Amino acid sequence: MTFIKPKRHVERVFLHCSASEIGLEGSALVAEIRKWHRARGFSDVGYHHLIDKSGRQMTGRNITKIPAAQKGHNTGTIAIMIHGLTDFPDSMLDALKVLCGEINKAYAGRISFHGHCEVANKTCPVVDYKTLLKLDRWQRIP
């Protein structure tokens, strides 16, 4: 799947984990998370992109829409979720790096990457995303 830059203003990407080890992948995983989010009152799944344990990237919320992923910090963002709580296979992390690289390229390096933990009292995304993406001090991919 290739990243397509939305026409809306975006300046940050937020990374999340599902905080769940349910054994679903692909469209079944997206459907389950959509169900969870709708039960919380969201109109759809809150994330734009979801990555399952096999490293498959799926579309969630339409990229043209503001996410419902980091309360109070959704405007101007893209939300990405990796599935899991403690087990993040290399295939998943590699897919995350590729997607973030595509987003970075689409924005000519002028976009920053953040964990949900930076704006909420959570440990999400439970991976060392700063090291994984080799973020600089402005949280950009060099």
Secondary structure as GFF3:
##gff-version 3
##sequence-region A 1 142
A	DSSP	beta_strand	12	17	.	.	.	ID=ss1
A	DSSP	alpha_helix	26	39	.	.	.	ID=ss2
A	DSSP	beta_strand	49	51	.	.	.	ID=ss3
A	DSSP	beta_strand	57	59	.	.	.	ID=ss4
A	DSSP	beta_strand	77	82	.	.	.	ID=ss5
A	DSSP	alpha_helix	90	106	.	.	.	ID=ss6
A	DSSP	beta_strand	112	115	.	.	.	ID=ss7
A	DSSP	three_ten_helix	116	118	.	.	.	ID=ss8
A	DSSP	alpha_helix	129	132	.	.	.	ID=ss9
###
